[in-house]
Amino acid sequence: MKKPSIGIVGGMGPGAGIDLAAKVISQTRAGNDQEHLPLVLYSFPGDIGDRTDYVLGKIRENPGTAIANILLEMEKAGVTVAGMACNSAHIPVIFEEITVKLKHPGSSVRLAHMVREVGSCIRQNYSGVKRVGIMGTTGTHVSSLYDLLEDYGLKTVNLTDAGQEMLHSAIYHPAYGIKSLSGKVSEKSTEILKRTCRSLKKRGAEVVVFACTELSLALQQPTMEGLPVIDTNLVLARALIHAFAPEKLGPWPG
């Protein structure tokens, strides 16, 4: 039955989509089951190529094509507002492919932009902050995705190439990486994340953005090494609620 609903493009990775759905639920004002918002989670991981691999030229097919097709399928089920549980899916070369593919058939789905929502969130909830540390995949790093925060009067603090390579291993390494362990975090990855955060703090970061949904999936905590942590899935969940039914949005948990 087609009913207006919130849509989540999952599978990037699978746990991140579930995490985003859970945060939509946790951030919704509801006194019983029936007061929660209608939600469609579409998680077909094998359909969407790795976003970082595409940005680095390791695969040829733009993942944005598959994501757009998924959004069109969800729209048939009634989805009116949607979000993607993946930071690197917002890299311009991918995000623009999605918007072009949606425009051609005349889709009316409103697709939230995770990075822009992070900028709005920081301005609203961390008013004195000017320098934002970025912890994400190498795809996000080389694309300068989070430079969009400059539109919100924020300066990004990035890692050195060596620091970024180390952080990327905490996410992707086949033996100890978060993706390889299905969202669990190994002792080695935990130490890398802490070391990364300390590095960003030394470089002037006042808050740190977990600019990879795998990070907040593994380490759900409000601070790290004394810095407030911005959970991008949490920010996006709240943006989806606000876009769909603003009166249902609970207070900022920070």
Legacy VTK file of the C-alpha trace (Angstrom):
# vtk DataFile Version 3.0
C-alpha trace
ASCII
DATASET POLYDATA
POINTS 254 float
0.000 0.000 0.000
1.433 3.360 -1.022
1.622 5.737 1.930
3.803 8.853 2.463
6.917 7.792 4.344
10.560 8.469 5.128
13.052 6.492 3.043
16.564 5.333 3.894
19.024 4.080 1.296
20.958 1.490 3.277
23.610 -1.064 2.445
26.536 1.402 2.620
27.364 -0.515 4.867
24.361 -2.512 5.965
24.726 -1.726 9.665
24.787 2.002 8.990
21.348 1.876 7.373
19.928 0.036 10.385
21.617 2.560 12.677
20.055 5.486 10.794
16.613 3.864 11.007
17.073 3.292 14.749
18.004 6.943 15.220
14.916 8.106 13.328
12.926 6.102 15.867
14.885 7.315 18.908
14.614 10.981 17.884
10.853 10.881 17.233
8.337 12.118 19.792
6.029 9.138 20.254
4.080 7.658 23.144
3.290 4.318 21.515
4.002 2.246 18.402
1.312 3.930 16.355
2.737 7.434 16.906
6.052 6.587 15.220
6.681 7.685 11.654
6.329 5.426 8.586
9.753 4.346 7.386
11.145 2.379 4.435
14.685 0.965 4.722
16.038 -0.349 1.404
19.225 -2.319 1.982
20.600 -4.127 -1.073
24.374 -3.858 -0.481
25.373 -5.814 -3.586
23.648 -3.329 -5.882
25.791 -0.323 -4.907
29.500 -0.143 -5.679
31.946 1.131 -3.074
31.932 4.917 -3.145
35.598 5.358 -2.239
36.649 2.796 -4.842
34.776 4.826 -7.463
36.352 8.123 -6.419
39.813 6.527 -6.466
39.205 5.038 -9.938
39.128 1.414 -8.815
35.676 0.780 -10.284
34.090 2.413 -13.337
30.346 2.453 -12.612
29.131 5.479 -10.670
27.331 4.236 -7.520
24.955 7.182 -7.900
23.139 5.351 -10.714
22.173 2.433 -8.460
21.274 4.772 -5.595
18.966 6.789 -7.869
17.253 3.599 -9.047
16.685 2.582 -5.434
15.196 5.988 -4.618
12.831 5.678 -7.573
11.708 2.259 -6.346
11.139 3.637 -2.848
9.138 6.514 -4.286
6.754 3.959 -5.790
6.138 2.724 -2.243
5.286 6.256 -1.084
8.618 7.681 0.082
8.558 11.482 -0.047
11.669 12.344 2.003
14.868 10.284 1.860
18.413 10.100 3.155
21.501 8.004 2.454
23.280 6.324 5.362
26.705 7.065 3.871
28.856 10.189 3.860
30.788 9.383 0.685
27.545 8.959 -1.286
27.351 12.756 -1.002
30.637 13.342 -2.853
29.655 15.721 -5.699
30.444 13.355 -8.584
28.124 10.764 -6.985
25.460 13.072 -5.563
25.120 14.942 -8.861
24.635 11.631 -10.693
21.797 10.835 -8.300
20.064 14.174 -8.777
20.345 13.963 -12.578
18.908 10.448 -12.621
16.024 11.527 -10.373
15.248 14.608 -12.427
14.800 12.778 -15.731
11.704 10.746 -14.694
10.361 13.716 -12.743
10.883 12.353 -9.246
9.570 14.488 -6.399
11.528 12.767 -3.613
13.268 15.281 -1.353
16.800 13.987 -0.774
18.469 15.329 2.358
22.139 16.305 2.088
24.044 14.907 5.057
26.972 17.342 4.952
24.789 20.442 4.698
22.695 19.157 7.583
25.900 18.777 9.625
26.766 22.404 8.882
23.324 23.560 10.047
23.548 21.368 13.148
26.917 22.772 14.220
25.739 26.345 13.729
22.572 25.702 15.768
24.028 23.597 18.594
27.717 24.581 18.814
27.483 28.299 18.143
31.032 29.180 19.235
32.742 26.526 17.117
34.752 27.620 14.084
37.167 24.739 13.379
35.802 21.267 12.635
37.932 18.112 12.519
36.983 15.596 9.825
37.308 11.825 10.298
36.184 9.896 7.222
37.196 7.603 4.409
39.918 8.456 1.917
37.202 9.029 -0.693
35.664 11.725 1.478
39.122 13.143 2.172
40.393 13.414 -1.410
37.079 14.824 -2.658
37.202 17.646 -0.062
33.521 16.889 0.556
33.403 18.647 3.904
34.718 21.897 2.468
30.974 22.544 2.034
31.062 23.553 5.710
32.674 26.814 4.600
29.160 27.838 3.508
28.269 27.781 7.208
31.233 29.862 8.330
33.227 26.809 9.435
36.829 25.841 8.752
37.638 22.161 8.235
40.665 20.620 9.908
41.965 17.653 7.925
44.546 14.940 8.503
47.906 14.617 6.819
48.064 12.024 4.039
49.774 9.598 6.423
47.163 10.202 9.111
44.377 9.706 6.595
45.860 6.427 5.377
45.986 5.187 8.966
42.369 6.220 9.615
41.197 4.571 6.395
42.785 1.316 7.546
40.706 1.435 10.727
37.618 1.369 8.501
38.660 -0.924 5.637
41.557 -3.157 6.762
40.635 -6.812 6.073
41.893 -8.011 9.454
40.916 -5.269 11.918
38.816 -2.711 9.991
35.289 -1.839 11.106
33.725 -2.844 7.777
35.490 -6.206 7.865
34.184 -6.893 11.376
30.545 -6.051 10.550
30.457 -2.863 12.597
32.452 -4.106 15.588
35.550 -2.148 16.520
38.847 -3.884 17.223
41.361 -2.729 19.803
43.698 -1.618 16.996
40.999 0.424 15.256
39.970 2.002 18.547
43.522 3.163 19.165
43.777 4.543 15.625
40.542 6.510 16.080
41.763 7.971 19.372
45.119 8.850 17.854
43.387 10.470 14.898
41.200 12.552 17.173
44.209 13.695 19.205
45.926 14.742 15.989
42.943 16.809 14.874
42.723 18.415 18.315
46.395 19.428 18.122
45.702 20.949 14.698
43.002 23.172 16.196
39.751 21.218 15.887
37.064 22.242 18.399
34.644 19.450 17.470
35.144 16.300 15.435
32.774 14.970 12.784
32.540 11.215 12.370
32.348 11.704 8.585
31.889 7.978 7.994
28.770 6.252 9.272
30.864 3.208 10.197
32.613 5.243 12.907
29.478 6.238 14.796
28.205 2.685 14.398
31.296 1.364 16.165
31.778 4.125 18.739
28.530 5.737 19.842
29.815 8.321 22.285
29.261 12.074 22.735
32.950 12.965 23.109
36.356 11.632 22.149
39.666 12.866 23.532
37.814 15.824 25.049
36.151 16.937 21.800
32.405 16.818 21.102
31.611 14.192 18.451
29.140 14.945 15.653
27.384 11.722 14.648
26.367 12.230 11.013
23.710 9.511 11.159
22.114 11.236 14.156
22.136 14.571 12.338
20.593 13.036 9.225
17.935 11.173 11.219
16.819 14.432 12.805
16.812 16.189 9.424
14.553 13.490 7.965
12.090 13.789 10.843
12.064 17.576 10.548
11.432 17.411 6.804
8.639 14.846 7.120
6.869 15.859 10.347
8.648 18.688 12.216
6.279 18.528 15.175
7.531 14.982 15.855
11.193 15.939 16.305
12.532 15.501 19.828
15.107 17.812 21.482
18.765 17.795 20.471
20.436 15.146 22.669
23.783 16.921 22.982
LINES 1 255
254 0 1 2 3 4 5 6 7 8 9 10 11 12 13 14 15 16 17 18 19 20 21 22 23 24 25 26 27 28 29 30 31 32 33 34 35 36 37 38 39 40 41 42 43 44 45 46 47 48 49 50 51 52 53 54 55 56 57 58 59 60 61 62 63 64 65 66 67 68 69 70 71 72 73 74 75 76 77 78 79 80 81 82 83 84 85 86 87 88 89 90 91 92 93 94 95 96 97 98 99 100 101 102 103 104 105 106 107 108 109 110 111 112 113 114 115 116 117 118 119 120 121 122 123 124 125 126 127 128 129 130 131 132 133 134 135 136 137 138 139 140 141 142 143 144 145 146 147 148 149 150 151 152 153 154 155 156 157 158 159 160 161 162 163 164 165 166 167 168 169 170 171 172 173 174 175 176 177 178 179 180 181 182 183 184 185 186 187 188 189 190 191 192 193 194 195 196 197 198 199 200 201 202 203 204 205 206 207 208 209 210 211 212 213 214 215 216 217 218 219 220 221 222 223 224 225 226 227 228 229 230 231 232 233 234 235 236 237 238 239 240 241 242 243 244 245 246 247 248 249 250 251 252 253
